[in-house]
């Protein structure tokens, strides 16, 4: 029995000892697990994201962050609040490095240079400010012009009509205003900044008159096209057919300046005008908004009514006095001297014939007034002509109607002394006295003894016997 009790007690002790050992092990394992749980429990660690800021974009790298806020030099702000993780870039969509950035990480309207970046995670925020200079701090648009605050070079300005102006750099240092009167701006680029800014209202209507005026085959550029000096080096006119006409001068040009097509290009429409300034630092390309050839005169049918009025009261032409006085020989009652020529045919001497001279009184009477008037002069001239004709007739016929002189060949000759048209009027235009010529030709007589007035010494011109008998 005792042995049996001893075995039972030992067994209990051993069981008890074993139970205690297991318990102690269990306690140790439980303490180790509690220690491990204490090391993995999150604690309040500081929020320290990696931040970067440039003039037109920012970069953020953090495990997570809720919001990104940008503040600009203009005081405007842009907020991105979609919650982000890891590394991301945010900024202006017109900035070159962000050309392929997601739309939810960019903004479209240029606000100026970024001044400050703020990142928020829960209640934690971190900020960083801009420290580098920016070529374009701020831009202000006014339809056809833009004002820049900054000092960047390599500027290109583009207009809705396709015109453009380039400054690399501007001729005037520190130039702030860029534009072209009368042309709406589409966008402006800053090559040094890799920045392109769209005009906020490209469909605006400029209020200024254009400073480049196209007119048929000529174009004029005025001083308003230049921001500062209006002197430039050269110009090129491009026509719609692709032909170019260059203009250059050793001394350059000063606006306003007009460029016209030469003889080869006359009548063509101009497509554009190009201007070079500052040794090619500044280039201007102006597009003609409405290329048209010069207007040519067109024939227009116009009905013109011409009314002819018949004057009722017609005044005679005014009498004019002439400075030339015509001396007219005074009348004389003495007959002109005659010369009697005896021929061997037994003809009778001719009777002298007196030719009346034109006198001042006769001219005045014929003219109806003073012989100094044009009517008087005309009448005198007519009278002189009549006298000359009479003298010529009697000179040829003789004083009693006989034929003129016949030479040995039987040809009729003018009288030796007689008054022809030249003798009837003096050199000064006055009538001269006539001298009756002497006719020495043989005369034929009628049966009654009278001289036949129709007879002619020229046999070829003598009348036949029937004519003589009829005359008798």
C-alpha positions in Angstrom: 0.0 0.0 0.0 2.7 2.3 1.0 4.6 1.6 -2.2 1.5 2.3 -4.1 0.9 5.6 -2.4 4.5 6.6 -3.1 4.0 6.0 -6.8 0.9 8.1 -6.9 2.5 11.0 -5.1 5.5 11.0 -7.4 3.2 10.9 -10.3 1.3 14.0 -9.0 4.4 15.8 -8.3 5.7 15.1 -11.8 2.4 16.1 -13.2 2.4 19.2 -11.2 5.9 20.1 -12.2 5.1 19.4 -15.8 2.1 21.6 -15.6 4.1 24.4 -14.1 6.7 24.2 -16.9 4.0 24.4 -19.5 2.5 27.4 -17.9 5.8 29.1 -17.7 6.4 28.5 -21.3 3.0 29.8 -22.2 3.6 33.0 -20.3 7.0 33.5 -21.9 5.5 33.1 -25.4 2.7 35.5 -24.6 5.3 38.2 -23.5 7.2 37.8 -26.7 4.1 38.3 -28.8 3.2 41.4 -26.8 6.7 42.8 -27.4 6.4 42.2 -31.2 3.0 44.0 -31.3 4.5 47.0 -29.7 7.2 47.5 -32.5 4.7 47.3 -35.5 2.1 49.7 -34.1 2.2 53.1 -36.1 3.5 56.1 -34.4 3.2 59.9 -35.2 6.1 60.2 -37.6 6.8 63.7 -39.2 5.5 64.4 -42.8 8.6 65.1 -44.9 7.8 65.0 -48.7 10.3 65.8 -51.3 9.4 69.1 -53.0 10.6 71.0 -56.1 9.4 74.3 -57.5 10.3 76.1 -60.8 8.8 79.1 -62.5 6.0 77.2 -64.2 5.7 73.7 -62.6 6.3 71.9 -59.3 7.4 68.3 -58.4 6.3 66.3 -55.3 7.4 62.9 -54.0 5.8 61.4 -50.9 4.0 58.2 -49.8 0.7 59.9 -49.9 -0.7 63.5 -49.9 -4.1 64.8 -50.2 -3.8 68.3 -51.8 -1.3 70.4 -53.9 -1.8 74.2 -53.9 0.1 76.6 -56.2 0.3 80.4 -55.5 1.4 82.8 -58.3 3.1 86.2 -58.3 -0.3 87.6 -59.3 -1.8 86.4 -56.1 -4.0 83.8 -57.9 -4.0 80.2 -56.7 -4.7 76.7 -58.3 -5.6 73.7 -56.2 -5.2 70.0 -57.0 -7.2 67.9 -54.4 -7.7 64.4 -55.8 -5.3 62.7 -53.4 -2.0 61.4 -54.8 0.8 59.0 -54.0 4.4 58.8 -55.1 6.1 61.2 -57.4 4.0 63.7 -59.5 4.5 67.0 -61.4 1.9 69.8 -61.5 1.9 73.1 -63.5 0.9 75.2 -66.5 -0.1 73.2 -69.6 1.8 75.5 -72.0 5.1 74.8 -70.3 7.3 72.5 -72.6 8.1 69.8 -70.0 4.4 69.3 -69.3 3.3 68.7 -72.9 2.4 65.1 -72.1 1.3 65.5 -68.5 -2.1 64.2 -67.5 -4.9 66.8 -67.7 -5.7 66.4 -63.9 -2.2 67.6 -63.1 -2.1 70.8 -65.3 -4.1 74.1 -65.6 -4.9 75.9 -68.9 -4.9 79.6 -68.1 -1.5 81.2 -67.5 -1.4 82.8 -64.1 2.2 84.0 -64.2 5.3 82.6 -62.5 4.8 80.2 -59.5 5.7 81.9 -56.2 4.9 79.1 -53.7 4.0 75.4 -53.4 2.0 73.9 -50.6 1.4 70.1 -50.0 -1.1 68.8 -47.4 -1.4 65.4 -45.9 -4.1 65.1 -43.3 -3.4 67.9 -40.8 0.3 68.1 -41.9 1.4 70.7 -44.5 4.7 71.5 -46.1 5.6 74.6 -48.2 8.4 75.7 -50.4 8.9 79.1 -52.2 10.4 80.2 -55.5 14.0 81.4 -55.4 15.1 81.6 -59.0 14.4 84.5 -61.4 11.8 84.0 -64.1 11.9 85.4 -67.6 8.1 85.8 -67.7 6.8 86.9 -64.4 3.4 88.1 -65.6 1.5 88.7 -68.9 -1.4 91.1 -69.7 -3.3 90.7 -72.9 -5.2 93.4 -74.8 -6.5 91.7 -78.0 -3.9 93.0 -80.4 -1.0 93.5 -77.9 0.5 91.8 -74.8 2.5 93.4 -72.0 5.2 91.3 -70.4 6.9 91.7 -67.0 10.2 90.0 -67.2 13.4 89.9 -69.2 13.3 86.8 -71.4 14.5 86.9 -75.0 13.6 84.9 -78.1 9.9 86.0 -78.3 7.5 85.0 -81.0 4.0 86.5 -81.4 1.4 84.8 -83.6 -1.9 86.4 -84.8 -5.2 84.9 -85.8 -4.7 86.0 -89.5 -1.4 84.1 -89.8 0.9 87.1 -89.3 3.8 86.8 -86.9 6.6 88.9 -85.3 9.9 87.5 -83.9 12.3 89.2 -81.5 15.6 87.5 -80.7 16.3 89.7 -78.8 14.2 92.8 -79.1 16.0 95.8 -80.6 15.0 97.9 -77.5 16.4 96.4 -74.3 13.7 95.9 -71.7 10.9 96.0 -74.2 7.6 95.1 -72.5 4.9 95.7 -75.2 4.5 93.3 -78.1 1.8 93.4 -80.7 0.5 94.7 -84.0 -2.3 97.3 -84.3 -5.5 95.9 -85.8 -4.5 92.2 -85.5 -5.9 89.8 -82.9 -3.3 87.8 -81.0 -3.5 84.0 -81.1 -0.5 83.1 -78.8 2.9 84.2 -77.7 6.0 82.0 -77.2 9.1 82.5 -75.1 11.8 80.3 -76.5 14.2 80.9 -73.7 11.5 79.8 -71.2 10.1 77.0 -73.4 6.7 78.7 -72.7 3.7 79.2 -74.9 0.8 81.2 -73.7 -2.6 81.2 -75.4 -4.5 84.5 -75.7 -7.5 84.4 -73.3 -9.8 85.8 -76.0 -8.5 85.1 -79.6 -11.8 86.0 -81.2 -11.7 89.6 -79.9 -12.1 92.6 -82.3 -9.2 95.0 -82.3 -10.2 98.7 -81.8 -7.1 100.2 -83.6 -6.6 100.8 -87.3 -4.1 98.5 -88.9 -0.5 99.9 -89.0 0.2 97.9 -92.2 -2.1 99.0 -95.0 -2.5 96.8 -98.2 -3.8 98.6 -101.3 -3.7 96.6 -104.5 -0.1 96.2 -105.6 1.4 98.5 -102.9 1.6 98.3 -99.1 2.4 100.9 -96.5 3.9 100.3 -93.0 3.5 103.1 -90.4 5.5 103.9 -87.3 2.8 102.5 -85.0 4.0 99.0 -86.0 7.2 99.4 -84.1 7.6 99.5 -80.3 10.3 102.1 -80.1 12.5 102.9 -83.1 10.8 102.8 -86.5 13.9 102.3 -88.5 14.4 99.0 -90.3 16.8 97.4 -92.7 14.9 95.9 -95.6 11.6 94.6 -96.9 10.2 91.8 -99.1 6.8 91.9 -100.8 5.4 88.6 -101.7 2.6 88.4 -104.3 -0.2 85.8 -104.5 1.5 84.1 -107.5 4.6 83.3 -105.3 6.9 86.0 -106.8 9.0 88.0 -104.4 10.1 91.6 -104.8 13.0 92.8 -102.5 13.6 96.3 -101.2 16.9 97.2 -99.7 18.9 100.4 -99.1 22.3 101.1 -97.7 20.8 103.6 -95.3 17.7 101.5 -94.5 14.2 102.8 -94.2 12.1 104.7 -91.7 8.4 104.3 -91.3 6.0 105.4 -92.7 7.2 103.7 -95.9 5.3 102.6 -98.9 6.5 99.7 -101.2 5.0 99.5 -104.7 5.2 96.7 -107.3 7.6 97.3 -110.1 6.7 97.1 -113.8 7.1 93.3 -113.8 4.7 92.8 -110.9 2.4 95.8 -111.5 -1.3 94.8 -111.2 -0.7 91.8 -108.9 -2.3 91.2 -105.6 0.1 91.3 -102.5 0.0 88.2 -100.2 2.3 89.5 -97.4 4.9 91.9 -96.4 8.1 90.9 -94.6 10.3 93.4 -92.6 13.8 92.9 -91.3 15.1 95.0 -88.4 18.2 95.1 -86.3 20.3 92.9 -88.6 17.7 90.0 -88.6 17.2 90.1 -84.8 13.7 91.2 -85.5 11.5 89.6 -88.3 8.0 90.7 -89.1 5.6 88.8 -91.4 2.3 90.6 -92.1 -0.4 88.7 -94.0 -2.8 90.6 -96.3 -6.2 89.7 -94.9 -7.9 90.4 -98.3 -5.5 90.1 -101.3 -7.0 92.0 -104.2 -5.3 93.4 -107.4 -5.5 97.1 -107.9 -8.7 98.5 -109.2 -8.7 99.1 -113.0 -11.0 101.7 -114.6 -14.1 100.1 -116.1 -16.1 101.4 -119.0 -19.4 102.6 -117.8 -22.2 103.5 -120.2 -23.3 107.0 -119.3 -26.1 108.7 -121.1 -25.3 112.4 -121.5 -28.0 114.7 -122.5 -26.8 117.8 -124.4 -29.2 120.6 -124.7 -28.5 123.1 -127.5 -30.0 126.5 -126.9 -30.6 128.7 -129.9 -29.8 132.2 -128.9 -32.6 134.7 -129.5 -30.5 137.8 -129.2 -27.4 137.6 -131.3 -25.0 140.5 -131.0 -22.8 141.3 -134.0 -19.1 140.7 -133.5 -17.4 143.6 -132.0 -15.6 145.8 -134.4 -11.9 145.7 -134.1 -9.4 148.2 -135.3 -6.3 147.2 -137.2 -3.0 149.0 -136.7 -2.2 148.7 -140.4 -3.4 151.7 -142.5 -3.9 151.0 -146.2 -3.0 153.9 -148.5 -5.4 154.1 -151.4 -4.5 156.3 -154.5 -6.6 159.4 -154.9 -9.1 159.4 -157.8 -8.0 161.2 -160.9 -9.9 162.3 -163.9 -7.0 162.0 -166.2 -6.9 158.9 -168.3 -4.1 156.5 -168.0 -1.3 156.9 -170.5 -1.7 154.6 -173.5 0.8 153.4 -176.1 -0.2 153.3 -179.7 1.4 150.7 -181.8 1.2 150.8 -185.5 1.3 147.6 -187.5 1.8 147.0 -191.1 -1.8 145.7 -191.5 -3.3 149.2 -191.5 -5.2 148.8 -188.3 -6.6 151.9 -186.6 -5.2 153.1 -183.4 -7.0 152.0 -180.3 -8.8 154.4 -178.1 -7.5 154.6 -174.5 -9.7 153.1 -171.9 -10.0 154.6 -168.5 -10.0 152.2 -165.6 -11.5 153.7 -162.5 -9.4 153.4 -159.4 -10.7 152.4 -156.0 -10.8 155.3 -153.7 -11.3 155.6 -150.0 -14.7 157.1 -150.5 -15.7 154.2 -152.7 -14.4 151.6 -150.2 -16.3 153.4 -147.4 -19.5 153.5 -149.4 -19.3 149.9 -150.4 -18.5 148.8 -146.8 -21.3 150.9 -145.4 -19.0 152.6 -142.9 -15.5 153.5 -142.0 -12.9 151.8 -144.2 -10.9 151.1 -141.0 -13.6 148.6 -139.9 -13.3 145.0 -141.1 -16.4 145.5 -143.3 -14.8 148.4 -144.9 -11.6 146.6 -145.5 -13.5 143.7 -147.0 -15.5 145.9 -149.3 -12.3 147.6 -150.4 -10.6 144.3 -151.1 -13.6 143.1 -153.2 -13.7 146.4 -155.1 -10.0 146.1 -155.8 -10.4 142.6 -157.0 -13.3 143.6 -159.3 -11.1 146.4 -160.7 -8.2 144.1 -161.3 -10.5 141.6 -163.1 -11.8 144.3 -165.4 -8.3 145.6 -166.1 -7.2 142.1 -167.0 -10.2 141.6 -169.3 -9.6 144.9 -171.2 -5.9 144.3 -171.2 -6.4 141.0 -173.0 -9.2 142.2 -175.3 -8.0 145.7 -176.0 -9.8 148.9 -175.5 -12.2 148.4 -178.3 -12.8 144.7 -177.9 -10.1 143.5 -180.3 -8.0 140.4 -179.7 -4.7 140.5 -177.8 -1.2 140.4 -179.3 -0.3 137.5 -181.4 3.3 136.6 -181.8 4.9 135.2 -185.0 4.0 131.7 -184.0 0.4 132.6 -183.9 0.1 132.3 -180.1 -1.7 134.7 -178.0 0.5 136.9 -175.8 -0.5 139.0 -172.8 -0.5 142.7 -173.4 2.9 144.4 -173.0 1.5 146.8 -170.4 -1.6 145.9 -168.6 -3.0 145.5 -165.2 -3.2 141.9 -163.9 -4.3 140.9 -160.5 -0.9 141.8 -159.2 -1.0 145.3 -160.7 -4.5 146.0 -159.4 -3.4 146.1 -155.7 -0.3 147.6 -154.3 2.0 145.8 -151.9 0.2 147.4 -149.0 -3.1 146.0 -150.2 -4.5 149.2 -151.7 -5.9 149.4 -155.2 -3.6 150.8 -157.9 -4.3 152.8 -161.0 -4.6 150.8 -164.1 -2.9 151.5 -167.4 -4.8 150.6 -170.6 -2.5 148.4 -172.7 -1.8 149.1 -176.3 -3.0 146.4 -178.7 -1.0 146.2 -181.9 -2.7 143.1 -183.2 -4.4 143.3 -186.6 -8.1 143.7 -186.4 -10.8 142.2 -188.6 -13.7 144.5 -189.7 -17.2 143.8 -190.4 -18.8 144.7 -193.8 -20.0 148.0 -192.4 -16.4 148.9 -191.6 -16.5 148.4 -187.9 -14.0 146.3 -186.0 -15.4 142.9 -185.2 -15.3 142.6 -181.4 -15.3 138.8 -181.6 -12.6 138.5 -184.1 -9.3 136.9 -183.1 -6.1 137.1 -185.0 -5.5 133.5 -184.2 -7.1 131.5 -187.0 -7.8 128.6 -184.7 -10.0 130.8 -182.6 -11.7 132.9 -185.3 -15.5 132.6 -185.6 -16.9 131.1 -188.8 -18.6 133.2 -191.4 -22.0 132.3 -190.1 -21.1 133.8 -186.8 -19.9 137.0 -188.5 -23.0 137.3 -190.5 -25.1 136.8 -187.4 -23.1 139.4 -185.6 -23.6 141.8 -188.5 
